[in-house]
Amino acid sequence: MNYASKITQDLDDLLRLEKQQTNARLRDYVRFLRILKAGQLTTQLAVAKQLNLSLRQAQRLWQRYQQKGITGLLQSQYVPYWGKLSTTQISRLRAYLLTNQAQTLANIQTFLADSFGVDYTIGGVSELCKRLEVKPKQGRPVNARQQPGAVEAFKKSFNS
């Protein structure tokens, strides 16, 4: 294939673009085109080996260049993952946890499913709690023979 005629930019433009790139991956993409345009190597496989890319990566680069041009090749394809919950949903979850209504991970799981429609496994809820630095609240031990309202009644009678 005659890459010199298929690549529309001239060598000087490609060299200038290559030097402008601060992202190493994008710099390699432009270098891929420059080497093919200059005719230093004649196949995508040879250029890919020189740039430490796989053949499939080289084929995808060439396909993207043919479809979208140099601007499409230099656009970053990275899309960050934000997680299942938005920041407002996380703040509502924190408020729910502060009210001490959630005693178990299953309670948090049902809250997430009912309130936000987001399905987490128990392990996923555990990892979410670790990421949000939510610690389980430990209650004080209570005597088994203690009557439910006895402590409050004693405190009220003691204060008066």
Secondary structure as the mmCIF struct_conf table of DSSP 4:
data_model
#
loop_
_struct_conf.conf_type_id
_struct_conf.id
_struct_conf.beg_label_comp_id
_struct_conf.beg_label_asym_id
_struct_conf.beg_label_seq_id
_struct_conf.end_label_comp_id
_struct_conf.end_label_asym_id
_struct_conf.end_label_seq_id
HELX_RH_AL_P HELX_RH_AL_P1 TYR A 3 LYS A 6
BEND BEND1 GLN A 9 GLN A 9
HELX_RH_AL_P HELX_RH_AL_P2 LEU A 11 GLN A 20
BEND BEND2 ASN A 23 ASN A 23
HELX_RH_AL_P HELX_RH_AL_P3 ALA A 24 ALA A 38
TURN_TY1_P TURN_TY1_P1 GLY A 39 GLY A 39
BEND BEND3 GLN A 40 LEU A 41
BEND BEND4 THR A 43 THR A 43
HELX_RH_AL_P HELX_RH_AL_P4 GLN A 44 GLN A 50
TURN_TY1_P TURN_TY1_P2 LEU A 51 ASN A 52
HELX_RH_AL_P HELX_RH_AL_P5 LEU A 55 LEU A 74
BEND BEND5 GLN A 75 GLN A 75
BEND BEND6 LYS A 84 LEU A 85
HELX_RH_AL_P HELX_RH_AL_P6 THR A 87 LEU A 98
TURN_TY1_P TURN_TY1_P3 THR A 99 ASN A 100
BEND BEND7 THR A 104 THR A 104
HELX_RH_AL_P HELX_RH_AL_P7 LEU A 105 PHE A 116
HELX_RH_AL_P HELX_RH_AL_P8 ILE A 122 ARG A 131
TURN_TY1_P TURN_TY1_P4 LEU A 132 GLU A 133
HELX_LH_PP_P HELX_LH_PP_P1 PRO A 136 PRO A 141
TURN_TY1_P TURN_TY1_P5 ALA A 144 ARG A 145
TURN_TY1_P TURN_TY1_P6 PRO A 148 GLY A 149
HELX_RH_AL_P HELX_RH_AL_P9 ALA A 150 ASN A 159
#
